Amino acid sequence: MRTQVAIVGAGPAGLLLGRLLHTRGIDSVILEQRSPDYVLGRIRAGVLEHGACALLRKAGVGARMDAEGLVHAGVALCFDGTARRIDFDDLVGREVMVYGQTEVTRDLMDARAATGAPAIYEAQDVALHDFDRDHPRVTYRKDGITHEIACDFIAGCDGFHGVSRASVPPAAIQTFERVYPFGWLGVLVDRPPVSPELIYVSHERGFALCSMRSTTRSRYYVQCSLEDEVGAWSDDRFWDELRHRLDPASAATLQTGPSIEKSIAPLRSFVAEPMRFGRLFLAGDAAHIVPPTGAKGLNLAVSDVAYLAEALGGFYADHSSDGIDSYSVRALHRVWKAERFSWWMTTMLHRFPDSSQFDRRLQRAEFDLLMDSRAAAQAMAETYTGPVM
């Protein structure tokens, strides 16, 4: 098989890249190790930046998002029972959209199927070859038969544990990582959200987050120890702990119920540099991970593939390598700003095992600065809602 771009991974990064390339008349083949049902079964949050929403609309996959997504014009921050709102509309004139990553993936899958562009699921033993030369190849096994794709470029959109980054010689790549000493215990419940917008909570007992999937399904989190086990957290224990951490008004109106999903997720920051190796490009979680505190994971994947599609478009339309040569620097410039923001929100809102009362006072000072300074609140709103793409 011959194509212009071989895309490894059919998550939102790979599917959106395929869609953006299609709008530019560039052929691609997508390879995915898992089945479509498995991919759609991966439940992830979905807070889409202003620019990400605009890009999805421009790519022709934003109709259901606009019909079903929840527009949020701000978020609430709560510190030891005191809750205040950061008004995005007033501060920067932008909003975000709550629309699940699963739904974004479904829309992109449907759009690709409608074009007839190939997406090969349950592709086993995917291997990348010769990406340091002009004619890279990707091999894979399907139904017991080995296949080869000849291509001009390879896009590694296959996540943190995928084959793409692992294929890079260790001497050619540098990684940076911070693993946080706590996790998030998350509960999904079929109850209306306690608030029409997200509530980020900093409390002596630890962080909490009130989020949602829809107007009838809510997602709640509390900070927990990495040694905790899900089975040790009954629904009653979870709801009691969440109420302790919320402000009194939210705690009084919280609607609880039996959890339909419960899990513990660790938090880490991770960046791989560079993001280009000859004719192989990394995008999304294959290149970087952020803590979910700042809602940047999916949005970084969107910006990566937007830059990459633009670069490949320039290569094919204008025979210019300027875009592909600058892809890594451009993407990492955005990545590190998002890493900083996610680290800042994480350190401001969470209780660290070795934190002192001095550290707690500094967290309070950060909260007060956001409440007292319009410039500080604008800086947060600008980064949270994201750049215009």
N, C-alpha and C positions, 0 to 999 in steps of 0.2 A: 504494500500500500504506500502511496506517496501523498504527502500533504505539505502545506507551508509551515504550519505550527502544530506540533504535538503537545497537547496539554495533559499533564499527569494530575489527576484529581478532579472529581466532579462535585466538590462542595461549591459554595457560593463564589469563591475566587475563580476556580476553573471554569465554571459555567458562565459567569459574567464576562470573563476574558473571551470565551468563545463567542458570546453574543456581541461584544464590542468589535471583535475581529470580523464577524459576519456583516455588520453594518458598514464595514470598510471594504468589503469584497475580498477578505482574506480567508482562505480555507483553513480549517483546523479539524483535528481528531481529538476527542477527549477519552482518556483511559481512566477507569475507576476500579479499584480492587474490590469494592463491595457492591451489593445489589442496590437498585434504586430504592427499594423499601427500607433497606438499612440506612442509606444516606438520609432519607426523609425522617427516619426514626431518631436521628440525633437531635435532641431537643436543646436548643441554645437560645439565649436571650436575643433581643433584636431592638436596640435603640439606634435608629439610623440618623446620622447627621443630616443637616440641611443639604449639603452638597451631594451626599450619597443618594438622597431621594431624587434630586434633580438629575443625576446621572442615570438612575434606573428609569425615570420617565423618558429621558432622551434616547435610551436604548430600547424603548418600546415595551418595557416590562413593569410599568408602574401603575397600571389601571387598578388592579386589585388592591395594591398597597394604598392608593388614594381612597378607595371605596371602604376598606376595612381597617386600615391603620388608625392609630390614635395619635393625633397631633398634640404635642406637649410644648407649651410656651414657657415652661420653667420647671424647676425642681425645688424641693424643700430640703433644707439642712436642719438637723436637730441635734443640739448639744446638751446633754444632761437635762432633757425635758423641755428645753427652749427651742421652739421651731420657728424658722424664718424661711421666706421664699426668695429664690433667685429668679427674677423675671427676665427671661431671655428676650422677649419681644421689646420690652422697654430698654434693655441694656444694649442689645446689638441688632435688633430687628430681624432675628432669625428664630426658627423653631426646630425641634427634632420630631421624629416619628417613631412610635412604638409599633413595630411590625416584626413578628418573629422571624428569626433566621431560617427556620424550616419553611416558612411561607415564601420568603425570598427565593430559596432553593427550588421550591415547587414551581414558582412562576418562571424561573429560568429554565428548568427542565422542560416545561410545557412549550416555551418559546423555541427551544432548540429542536424538540420533536416536530414542531410545526414547520420548521425549515428543512427537515430531513437531513440535517448535518449529523455526522456519525458521533455517537457516544457509546463506547464499549464498556459495559459493566461486567463485574466479576472477572476482570483481567488479572491473572495471577503471574507471579514471578516477573513483574515489570523491571526492566533493566535499561539504563541509559548508556549510550555508547558514542564515542567520538565527538562529544560536544566541545572539545577543544580544537576541532577542525571545522572545515567549511560544510561538511555533509554529515551531520549527526544522525543517529538512528535510535529508535526505541524498540525493544523486543518485549513480547509478553506471551503468555500461554492462556489459551481459551479452549475449553472443552477438550483438553489433552493435546491440542495442536499449538505449536510455536509459530507466532506471527512476527513480522517486522514492519515497522513504519519508517520510511525514509522521509526526512523533513529538513527544513531550513533552520528551524529554531525549536527548542524545547522549553516549555514553561512549567516549572515545578510548583504546582498548587496543591500538593498532597499532604499538607499539614506537618505538624511537629515531628511525627514518627514516620514520615513517608520516606520513599527511596531517593527523592531528588537531592535533598541536602546531604544525605548519607553517601551519595555518589561522588561528591566533591572530595578531591584529595585533601587530607587533614592540613597539609602545609599551606593550602590555598585559601583557607577560611579561618576566621577568628570569631569566637563566640563570647558573649557577655551575658551573665546570668545572675539573678538574685531570687532566691527561694524564700518565701515568707513563712514565718513560724506559726502559721495558723491556717485554717480553712474556712469555707463557707458551708454551713448546713442549709440546704435549700428545700423548701416545701412548695409543691404546687397544689392548689385547692380550687374547687369550683365554688367560689364565693366572689362577690363584687369586691374590687379593690378598696382598701381603706381610704385612699385618696385618689383624685383624678390624675395626679402627677406623682412621680417617684419621690420617696422620702429616704434620704441618706441620714443615718443615725450614728452619732458618736456617744457612747455611754461608758461609765466606769466598768460595766460588766462586759463591754465589747461592742463591736459594730453591729448594725442591723440595716437591712434594706427592704423597703416595701415597693414592690414592682407589680407588673401585671402582664398578662398575655392578651386580655380583651376586657370588655366591661363586665364580664361574668366570671373570668378566671384570673386568679391572682397568683403571684410568685413572691414568696417571702424568704429572707435569708437572715441567719444570725451567725456571727463569728463563733467558731468553735476550735477546740484543740485538734491538731492533726492526729492525735492518738484516739480521738473519739470514734465510736462506731455508730453507724446509723441505727442499729437495733437498740442502742441505749437511749435513743430519743423517741419516746412515745409522742403522739400528737399533743397530748395534754402538756407534756413537759415543754415542747416547742412553743406552744401558744402562751404558756405562762412566762417563758423567758422573753419572748418577743414583746409582750405587754410591759414587762419590767423596763425594757429599753426605750419604748416609745414615749412621746410626750403624752400627757394625760388625755387630751382631747382625742388623739388618734387611738390610744389604748381603749378608750370608752366606746368607740364606734367600730372597732375591729370585728369583722364577721369571721368566725372560725368554722372549721368543719373537718371531715376526714381527709387526710392527705391522699392525693392520687399519684404522687411521685415524691420521693424523698432521697436525697443524696448529699454527699460531702465532696466538695471540690477544693483541691489545694490551689494556692496562688503563687504565681511566679512571674518574673520579668525576664525576657530572653531576647537577644538580638544576635543574628549572624551577619557578619560583614566579610566581603561585599555581598551583593545580591545578584551579581552577574558573573558567570564563569564561561568565557568564550561565547558559545551559542546556547547556553543554559541560563535561564533566569529563574530566580526564586520569588515567590509572591505569597502573601498571606502568612498563615501559621507555619509554613515551611521556613520562613525567614525570621519570624518574630512572634513573641507571645507577650501580652500585657495582662495585668490583673484586671478582673472585670469591673473594678471600682469606677473607672472612668468611662466605661462603655465604648472602648476604642477598638476592640478586636476585629469585629466585622467591618468597621469603617476603614481600618488600615488596609484590610484586604481589598476593599473597593478602590481605595486610592492607588494601591500598588498596580492593580490591573488596568486602571484608567491610564496611568503613566505608561505602562507597558504596551497597551493597545495603541496609544498615541505614537510611541516610539516605533513600533512595528509598522504602523500606517505610514510614517515618514520614510521608512526603509523601502517599502514596496511602491509607494506612490512617487517619491522623489529621488529614490536611489541614494538616500542620505543615511549615514550611520550615526549622525549626531545624537539622535534620540536614544538609540540603544547604547551608545557609549556613555551617556549621562544618566541612564536609568537608575543605576545603583545609588549614585550620589543624590539624585533627586528624591528617590523613595526613602532613603535613610534619613534625609533631612526632616521629612515628615514623621518617620517612625520614631526618631529620638525625641521629638517634641511631644508625641503622644505617650511615649514611655515616661517622660518627665511628669506629664500631667497625671497619668495613672499612678505613678509612685507618690506624687504629692497628695492626691486624694486618699490613697491607701494609708499613708503615714499620718495624715490629719485625722482620719476617722477611726482607725483601729487601735485596740489595746495590745501593745507588744508585751511579751512575757517579762522583759527586763526593764520596762518603762517605770520611771519614778514620778513623783508628784511634780517635779520640775518639768518633765516631758508633758505631763497632763496640762500644766499651765500654758505651755507653748501651743498645744493643740487648741486650747481655748482662745489664745491670742490669734491664731489663724482664723478661727470661726468669727471672732469679733471684728477682725480686719475686713472680712467679707461683708459683714453686716454694716460696718461703719464707713467703708470706703467704696464709693461708686466705681472708681478706677479698678480696685481689686475685684469687685464683683463682675465688672465688664470683662476683665481678663479671663476669669473663670467661664463666663457665659460664651465668650468668643471661642475658647478652646473646646468646650463641651459641645457646642453646636457645630464646630468644625469649619474648615476653610471652604470657600466657594470653589467648585471644580468646573 
